[in-house]
Amino acid sequence: MSETAIIDTTIHACYYLQERRSEVLGNHTYTAVKANLFRSSLQSFYIGTGACGYYSLFAARVFQRLGYQPKVVQQRVNGRWGANITLALPLKQTGQLILVDPLFHHTFKDSVGQLSDIETVRSNWASYYVKHLPSHYDASYDYQQGARHTNWDKFGFVSRAMYRVLSFTMGQEKADSLSLRMWIIDPYRVQSFLAFLASAFCVLMIVMGYRHHNP
């Protein structure tokens, strides 16, 4: 199976699963402290809500299992960042960062059927890509107002300062290419790591205290 066929099949499978989930749980509301504090990419399957973000993060987890390194793409639409969230995938064979939209069950391809990257889609939106969208696709998601991989404003001064440091140390282009959401796509793994660090710190303090009182 070609790489294009693998990507198409994966997008189709992820969309199918999310739609079946919506049919079963879409009319139900689920709230819990754990769900509110730690949002998992699989959360939509047990809370019955979610749109572009959940579709994209779930697809990202699947692509990771297939050996890809996906990046979240946040679009700016009508002046608002994050109005639509899609994925960029570096192809294994060429490294080209192609664009897919899990929510709308769509892979962007050029006139000869080759997968397209964000810049190609943006530059040729009006002349080609807008004419080859699924019927239910929102044409306002046209990538004309900008796209980014990380929301550096999310945590205010802290995240903006981090961005400036990274831009200075590794260059703005590389900093802009980072998708930090993918680093913590599994929040429970992050929690486990933090719990391990906290436990190790407590053990260290106990050992140091014991040695202090028993020289």
N, C-alpha and C positions, 0 to 999 in steps of 0.2 A: 504494500500500500504506500502511495506517495505521501510526502509530508503534508501537502495540501489536503489530501483526502483524510489524513489523520486529524488535522485541525478542524476540518468541516464536520467530521463525524463526532468529534469531542464536543464542539459547540452545539450540535444537534442533540446529543445525549444529555448534556447539562440543561439545555432548555426544556427538553421533554420532562426530566425529573422535576425541575422547578415548577413547571406548569401543573404536573400531577399533584405536587405538594399544595399548590395554590387551590386546586379544586377541592382538596380534602380539608385544608386548614385555613383557607383564605377568609372565611367568615367568623373566625374565632380570634379572640384577643387573649394573649398570655402575658402576664407581667410577673417579674421576680427580680429580687435584688441582684442575684447572680447574673441574670440575663442583661440587666441594665448596666451593670458595672463592667462586665467582661463580654464583649460582643464577639462571638465566634463566626467564622465564615460558613459554618453549618447551622447557625442559629435559625435561619429562616425555615428549616425543616421542622422545628418544634415550637416556634412561636406563631407561624402562619402569616407573617407579614414580611415586608421588604420589597424593594424594587431593584433598580439598576445596580446599587452597591452590593446587595446580596447575590444577585445573579453573577456579577463579575467576580466577587471573591470566591464563590463556590467553584466557578469555572477555573479560577486561578489555582485553587488547591488541586483540582484534577490535573491541570497542565503540569503542575509541579511534580505530581506522581509519575507523569509521562516523561520527566526529564527536562522540562522547559523552565526558564527563569522569567515568568511573566512580570509585567509592571502595570500598576494601576494607572489609568489615564483619567484625570479629572478635567472635564470640559467647562469652559466659561461660556454661559449662554445668557443673553440679555443682562449682562453685567454681573451675573451670579456664578461663582465658582461651584463646581460639584453638581451642576444641574443634570448632568448625565455622566455616568462612570463606565468606562470601557476598559479594555485590556490591550497592551502592546506585547507581542511575543517575538523574541529573537529566534529566527529560524536556525535550526541545528546545522543546516548545510551551508548557509551563507552568512548568518548573523544578522540579516536584515530584520529590522524591528517592525513587524507587520501589525495591522490594526484589526481587532475583532470586537464585536458588540454582542455580548451574551444575552442582554435583555431583549434585543430585537432579533436574536437568532440570525446574525448577519456577519459574514466575513467580506471585507472590502477587496474587490479584485478589479484589475484593469481590463482593457478591451480584449486581451488575449488570455484572460483567466488566471493571471499571476496575482498572488497576494500583494496588497499594497501597504505602504507605510503611511504614517500620519501626515508627513509633509506632502506626499503625493496626493493623498485624499484632500488635504486642505487646499492645495494649489489648483486642483482640478475639480473641485466640488461642483461648481455651477455648470461647467462644460461637460462633465461626465457622471460623476458619482451620484449626484442628486437624482439623476434619471434612472438609476439602477438600484434603488432602495426597495425594501419590502413595502407593501402597501400600508402597513401599520406603523412605519418608521416616522418619527417626528423630524421633519426636514429642518427644523430650527437647530438641531444638533449638528451644525455644519463645520465645526472646528475653526471658524473664522475669527473668533474672539480670543482664542488661546487654549492651550492644553498643558497640563502639568502632571508630574508623577507624584509629587508630595505637597501637602498643604502645610507650608512653612508658617502659616499664621495660626495654626490650630491651638498652640499653647502660648500665644502672645510673644512677649519679649524673649522667653527661653528658646522657643523654636526658631524665631527670627535670628537670634544671636548664634544659634547652632548653624544656621544656613550661612551666615556671614563668615563664620570660622571655616566651614567646609569649602566655601567659595575661595577663600584666601589660601587654604592649604592644598586643595586639589584642583582648583580652577572652577569657574562658574559653570562651564558646560558639563563637567562631571557631576557637580553638585545638583544641577538641574535634572540629570539623568537618574538620580537616586529615587527609588520607590520604597520609602521607609515602611509603608504599610505591609509590604511583603515580608519584611523582617519579623513582624509580629502578627502574621496572619493567623497563627494558632495561639490565641491568648493563654490557653491552658498550659502550653509548653513554656511560655514566658513566666507564668505564675509558678510553675514547678521549679524553674531555674531560680527565681527570686526566693522561693521557699528554701531551696537548697542553700543559697548564699546566707540567708538569715539563720538557718540551722547551723551552718558551719561557723558563723560569727559567734553564736551562742556557745557552741562547744569550745571555741577558742577562748572566750571569756572565762568559761568554767575552768579550763585547764590552767589559764594564767592565774586565776584566783586561787586555785588549789596550790600551785607552785609558790605563790606569794606567801600563803599561810603555812606551807610545809616546805621550807627551804632545804 
